[in-house]
């Protein structure tokens, strides 16, 4: 018997006869796809926030014992001056070497004095040169921070603090490290960890924290080979215990500390997908059990078992594909939503690649959900088909 496909319009009419079951299945699969897309976007967003922070032209000098925690790094202040004067391989612009000594600090921040409500934020002390060393950062409102306890706030700093975006305004005051700091500007740095930070003058921050060291020194390399000169400078001064990293390597190591969270998200995606497959199989099993008469008629009309199985899979994948498209549309609608995590905050970006993964996931659920029940149905013999009439 030659293979003959069941007309597709027949499958469409078949779905219409079970509208409630079809709609519930579509909604269920759309929720599965929606959740999976968000979880994949979450893990992708965390990773990209660190990778985008790094510049391929930059290197960073930290204490050799700091590993990937910049708040624990200590670089003596005199080293920065010595480094600026004697290190080779550093790019110059307008007669100024692009070297940015910085202090990284995790601090409890209050929106009003003695409020007792402490919000954990990330503060970075910088000099004006930092905006040339980190070109991703751009002032969107106000001006750069200046001496006198002035700060500028990243676009996602409010998200990191767990407050509304309008809770911090130009001219408002933040309280941390025992001092009052006036907000004089806002900045953005799309897709980077900078956006969740608060920047201020590095010397003001050193005075407020009563410290005598920087956390790190960021530099722009004259060329990729310039890193060897910077690395040699650090290794030749054993008493200082300094270590040079390419920013791309340093921030990739920093991102690796979040791998357990990423693995957990992956496990959850697999579990949700498995749940979707089981739900789809259950729905299709229920549909198949009530259609033996229909299959018997199709067999007598000359359609083979493979034709019936193909038709069932088409029905299941059509339902799942519709649910996948709806889930992808809902996920795309909430793109740009900001989320925070222990080390910062980021904007949830739903990329086309992830949307396609979600839709393919739905089609896989549909195929698995229709294939196994379909195999159950085509095992019915020709005699049983006639008896079912």
C-alpha positions as CSV (number, residue, x, y, z in Angstrom):
1,X,0.0,0.0,0.0
2,X,1.4,3.3,-1.0
3,X,1.9,6.1,1.5
4,X,-0.9,8.8,1.3
5,X,-1.0,11.8,3.6
6,X,-4.3,12.7,5.3
7,X,-5.4,16.1,4.0
8,X,-4.2,18.9,6.3
9,X,-7.7,20.5,6.4
10,X,-8.9,17.3,8.0
11,X,-6.5,17.8,10.9
12,X,-7.6,21.4,11.3
13,X,-11.3,20.4,11.5
14,X,-10.3,17.7,14.0
15,X,-8.8,20.3,16.3
16,X,-11.9,22.5,16.0
17,X,-14.1,19.7,17.3
18,X,-12.1,19.7,20.6
19,X,-11.8,23.5,21.1
20,X,-11.6,23.6,24.9
21,X,-8.9,20.9,25.0
22,X,-7.0,22.5,22.2
23,X,-7.1,26.0,23.8
24,X,-6.0,24.6,27.2
25,X,-3.1,22.8,25.5
26,X,-2.0,25.9,23.6
27,X,-2.1,28.0,26.8
28,X,-0.1,25.3,28.7
29,X,2.6,25.1,26.1
30,X,2.8,28.9,25.8
31,X,3.4,29.2,29.5
32,X,6.2,26.5,29.3
33,X,7.9,28.4,26.4
34,X,7.4,31.8,28.1
35,X,9.1,30.6,31.3
36,X,11.9,28.9,29.4
37,X,12.6,31.9,27.3
38,X,12.8,34.1,30.3
39,X,15.2,31.7,32.1
40,X,17.4,31.5,29.1
41,X,17.4,35.3,28.7
42,X,18.3,35.6,32.4
43,X,21.3,33.4,32.2
44,X,22.4,35.1,28.9
45,X,21.9,38.5,30.4
46,X,24.1,37.8,33.4
47,X,26.9,36.5,31.3
48,X,26.8,39.3,28.7
49,X,26.8,42.0,31.4
50,X,30.3,40.9,32.3
51,X,31.6,40.2,28.8
52,X,30.3,43.6,27.6
53,X,32.0,45.4,30.5
54,X,35.4,44.2,29.3
55,X,37.2,46.1,26.5
56,X,39.5,44.2,24.2
57,X,42.0,47.1,24.4
58,X,42.1,47.3,28.2
59,X,44.1,45.6,30.9
60,X,43.4,45.7,34.7
61,X,46.0,45.6,37.5
62,X,44.9,44.1,40.8
63,X,46.4,42.6,43.9
64,X,47.6,39.1,43.2
65,X,45.5,37.7,46.2
66,X,42.3,39.4,45.1
67,X,41.3,36.7,42.5
68,X,38.1,38.0,41.0
69,X,36.8,40.2,43.9
70,X,37.7,43.7,43.2
71,X,36.5,44.9,46.6
72,X,39.2,42.9,48.3
73,X,42.0,44.1,46.0
74,X,44.6,46.6,47.4
75,X,46.9,48.5,45.1
76,X,49.1,51.1,46.9
77,X,48.5,54.7,45.7
78,X,52.2,55.2,45.0
79,X,52.1,52.3,42.5
80,X,49.7,54.2,40.2
81,X,52.1,57.2,39.9
82,X,55.1,54.8,39.4
83,X,53.1,52.9,36.9
84,X,52.1,56.0,35.0
85,X,55.7,57.2,34.8
86,X,57.5,54.0,34.0
87,X,55.3,51.3,32.4
88,X,55.4,50.8,28.7
89,X,52.6,49.8,26.3
90,X,50.1,52.3,27.5
91,X,48.1,54.4,25.0
92,X,48.3,58.2,25.1
93,X,45.7,60.8,24.0
94,X,46.4,64.5,23.9
95,X,49.6,63.9,25.9
96,X,47.9,62.0,28.7
97,X,48.3,58.3,29.4
98,X,45.0,56.4,29.6
99,X,45.4,55.1,33.2
100,X,42.5,55.0,35.6
101,X,43.1,54.2,39.3
102,X,39.8,53.2,40.8
103,X,38.3,52.1,44.1
104,X,35.5,49.5,44.1
105,X,33.3,49.3,47.1
106,X,30.2,47.5,48.2
107,X,28.4,49.9,50.6
108,X,25.1,50.3,52.5
109,X,23.3,53.3,51.1
110,X,20.5,55.4,52.7
111,X,18.2,57.7,50.8
112,X,17.7,59.9,53.8
113,X,19.9,60.6,56.8
114,X,19.5,58.2,59.7
115,X,16.6,56.4,58.0
116,X,17.7,53.1,59.2
117,X,16.9,51.6,55.8
118,X,20.2,50.4,54.3
119,X,20.3,49.5,50.6
120,X,23.3,47.6,49.3
121,X,24.9,49.3,46.3
122,X,28.1,49.2,44.3
123,X,30.2,52.4,44.4
124,X,33.2,53.1,42.1
125,X,35.6,55.9,42.8
126,X,37.1,57.3,39.6
127,X,39.0,60.2,38.1
128,X,37.8,62.1,34.9
129,X,40.1,60.0,32.9
130,X,37.9,56.9,33.6
131,X,35.4,58.0,31.0
132,X,38.1,57.7,28.3
133,X,39.4,54.4,29.7
134,X,35.8,53.0,29.8
135,X,34.2,54.5,26.6
136,X,31.1,52.4,27.1
137,X,30.0,54.9,29.8
138,X,28.2,58.1,28.7
139,X,26.6,60.9,30.7
140,X,22.9,61.1,29.9
141,X,21.9,63.8,32.3
142,X,23.8,66.3,34.4
143,X,27.6,66.3,34.6
144,X,30.6,64.2,35.6
145,X,31.3,63.7,39.3
146,X,33.7,66.2,40.8
147,X,35.6,66.6,44.2
148,X,33.2,67.7,46.9
149,X,31.3,64.4,47.4
150,X,29.3,64.5,44.1
151,X,28.1,61.3,42.5
152,X,26.6,60.1,39.2
153,X,24.2,57.2,39.1
154,X,24.0,54.4,36.6
155,X,20.8,53.7,34.7
156,X,20.2,50.4,36.7
157,X,21.6,51.6,40.1
158,X,18.0,52.0,41.4
159,X,17.3,48.4,40.3
160,X,20.4,47.2,42.2
161,X,19.3,49.1,45.3
162,X,15.7,47.6,45.0
163,X,14.0,51.0,44.7
164,X,11.9,52.8,42.0
165,X,13.8,54.6,39.2
166,X,12.4,57.9,40.3
167,X,13.5,57.5,43.9
168,X,16.8,59.1,42.9
169,X,16.8,62.5,41.1
170,X,19.2,65.2,40.2
171,X,20.1,67.2,43.3
172,X,19.0,64.5,45.7
173,X,21.3,63.2,48.4
174,X,22.6,59.7,49.1
175,X,24.2,58.7,52.4
176,X,27.0,56.2,52.6
177,X,30.3,55.7,54.4
178,X,29.2,58.3,56.9
179,X,28.9,61.2,54.4
180,X,26.3,62.9,52.3
181,X,26.8,62.7,48.5
182,X,24.9,64.9,46.1
183,X,23.6,63.4,42.8
184,X,24.8,65.5,40.0
185,X,24.2,63.3,37.0
186,X,23.1,60.0,35.4
187,X,24.9,57.7,33.0
188,X,24.3,54.6,31.0
189,X,26.6,51.9,29.6
190,X,24.3,49.6,27.7
191,X,24.7,45.9,28.5
192,X,27.5,46.3,31.0
193,X,27.9,45.9,34.8
194,X,28.8,49.7,35.0
195,X,25.1,50.6,34.7
196,X,24.3,49.3,38.2
197,X,27.0,51.3,39.9
198,X,27.3,54.7,41.5
199,X,30.4,56.7,40.5
200,X,32.2,59.4,42.5
201,X,35.5,61.1,42.8
202,X,38.1,58.5,43.9
203,X,40.0,60.8,46.3
204,X,36.7,61.7,48.1
205,X,35.9,58.0,48.5
206,X,39.4,57.2,49.8
207,X,39.0,59.9,52.5
208,X,35.5,58.7,53.5
209,X,36.6,55.1,53.7
210,X,39.8,56.0,55.5
211,X,41.9,53.8,53.2
212,X,45.3,54.4,51.6
213,X,45.0,52.1,48.5
214,X,43.2,51.8,45.2
215,X,41.3,48.7,44.3
216,X,42.6,48.4,40.8
217,X,44.2,50.3,37.9
218,X,42.5,50.1,34.5
219,X,44.6,51.0,31.5
220,X,44.1,51.2,27.7
221,X,46.8,49.3,25.8
222,X,48.6,50.8,22.9
223,X,48.3,47.5,21.1
224,X,47.6,43.9,22.0
225,X,51.4,43.4,22.4
226,X,51.4,46.2,25.0
227,X,50.0,43.8,27.6
228,X,53.3,42.0,27.8
229,X,54.9,45.3,29.0
230,X,52.2,45.8,31.6
231,X,52.5,42.2,32.7
232,X,56.3,42.6,33.0
233,X,56.0,45.7,35.1
234,X,53.8,43.8,37.6
235,X,55.9,40.7,37.7
236,X,59.2,42.6,38.2
237,X,57.9,44.2,41.4
238,X,57.5,41.1,43.6
239,X,57.2,43.1,46.8
240,X,53.9,44.7,45.5
241,X,52.2,41.4,44.7
242,X,50.5,42.8,41.6
243,X,48.9,40.9,38.8
244,X,47.9,42.1,35.3
245,X,44.9,40.7,33.4
246,X,43.4,41.4,30.1
247,X,39.9,42.7,30.9
248,X,38.3,40.1,28.7
249,X,40.0,37.3,30.7
250,X,39.4,38.9,34.1
251,X,35.7,39.5,33.6
252,X,35.2,36.0,32.1
253,X,36.7,34.6,35.3
254,X,34.4,36.9,37.3
255,X,31.4,35.5,35.3
256,X,32.5,32.0,36.1
257,X,31.6,32.5,39.7
258,X,28.0,32.7,38.6
259,X,28.2,29.3,36.8
260,X,26.3,27.4,39.6
261,X,23.4,29.8,39.1
262,X,23.5,29.3,35.3
263,X,23.6,25.5,35.8
264,X,20.6,25.7,38.1
265,X,18.7,27.7,35.4
266,X,19.6,25.0,32.8
267,X,18.3,22.3,35.1
268,X,15.0,24.2,35.5
269,X,14.7,24.6,31.8
270,X,15.1,20.8,31.3
271,X,12.5,20.1,34.1
272,X,10.0,22.6,32.6
273,X,10.5,21.1,29.2
274,X,10.0,17.6,30.5
275,X,6.8,18.7,32.3
276,X,5.6,20.2,29.0
277,X,6.3,16.9,27.2
278,X,4.4,14.9,29.8
279,X,1.5,17.4,29.6
280,X,1.4,17.2,25.8
281,X,1.5,13.4,25.9
282,X,-1.3,13.3,28.4
283,X,-3.5,15.5,26.3
284,X,-2.8,13.6,23.1
285,X,-3.4,10.3,24.9
286,X,-6.8,11.5,26.0
287,X,-7.6,12.6,22.5
288,X,-6.5,9.3,20.9
289,X,-8.5,7.1,23.2
290,X,-11.8,8.7,22.0
291,X,-10.9,8.4,18.3
292,X,-10.6,4.7,17.5
293,X,-13.8,4.8,15.4
294,X,-12.2,7.7,13.4
295,X,-9.0,5.8,12.9
296,X,-11.0,2.7,11.8
297,X,-12.8,4.7,9.1
298,X,-9.4,6.2,7.9
299,X,-8.0,2.7,7.7
300,X,-10.9,1.4,5.7
301,X,-10.5,4.5,3.4
302,X,-7.1,3.2,2.5
303,X,-4.9,5.4,4.8
304,X,-2.0,3.5,6.3
305,X,-0.9,3.5,9.9
306,X,2.0,5.8,9.0
307,X,-0.5,8.3,7.5
308,X,-2.5,8.3,10.7
309,X,0.6,8.7,12.8
310,X,1.8,11.5,10.6
311,X,-1.6,13.3,10.9
312,X,-1.6,13.0,14.7
313,X,2.0,14.4,14.9
314,X,0.9,17.3,12.6
315,X,-2.0,18.1,14.9
316,X,0.1,17.9,18.0
317,X,2.9,20.1,16.4
318,X,0.3,22.6,15.2
319,X,-1.1,23.0,18.7
320,X,2.4,23.2,20.2
321,X,3.7,25.6,17.5
322,X,0.8,27.9,18.2
323,X,1.5,27.8,21.9
324,X,5.2,28.4,21.2
325,X,4.5,31.5,19.1
326,X,2.2,32.9,21.8
327,X,4.8,32.2,24.5
328,X,7.5,33.9,22.4
329,X,5.3,37.0,21.8
330,X,4.6,37.3,25.5
331,X,8.3,37.0,26.4
332,X,9.2,39.6,23.7
333,X,6.6,42.0,25.2
334,X,8.5,42.1,28.6
335,X,11.9,42.6,27.0
336,X,13.9,45.4,28.7
337,X,12.7,44.5,32.2
338,X,15.4,45.1,34.7
339,X,16.6,42.5,37.2
340,X,19.1,42.5,40.0
341,X,21.5,39.9,41.2
342,X,24.1,39.9,44.0
343,X,26.8,41.5,41.9
344,X,24.8,44.1,40.0
345,X,21.8,44.4,37.7
346,X,21.0,44.0,34.0
347,X,18.2,44.6,31.5
348,X,16.5,41.4,30.4
349,X,17.0,41.2,26.6
350,X,15.0,38.6,24.7
351,X,17.2,37.9,21.7
352,X,16.0,36.4,18.4
353,X,18.1,33.3,18.9
354,X,16.4,32.6,22.3
355,X,13.0,33.1,20.8
356,X,13.8,30.6,18.1
357,X,15.0,28.1,20.7
358,X,11.7,28.6,22.6
359,X,9.6,27.9,19.4
360,X,11.8,24.8,18.5
361,X,11.3,23.7,22.1
362,X,7.5,23.9,21.6
363,X,7.7,21.9,18.4
364,X,9.8,19.3,20.1
365,X,7.1,19.0,22.8
366,X,4.5,18.7,20.2
367,X,6.4,16.0,18.3
368,X,7.1,14.0,21.5
369,X,3.5,14.5,22.7
370,X,2.0,13.3,19.5
371,X,4.4,10.6,18.5
372,X,4.1,8.3,21.5
373,X,0.3,8.3,21.7
374,X,0.2,8.0,17.9
375,X,2.2,4.8,18.1
376,X,-0.4,3.5,20.6
377,X,-3.2,4.2,18.2
378,X,-1.7,2.6,15.1
379,X,-1.1,-0.7,16.8
380,X,-4.8,-1.3,16.4
381,X,-5.3,-4.1,13.9
382,X,-7.6,-4.0,10.8
383,X,-10.1,-6.3,12.6
384,X,-10.2,-3.9,15.7
385,X,-10.7,-1.0,13.3
386,X,-13.8,-2.6,11.8
387,X,-15.1,-3.5,15.3
388,X,-14.6,0.1,16.4
389,X,-17.2,1.3,13.8
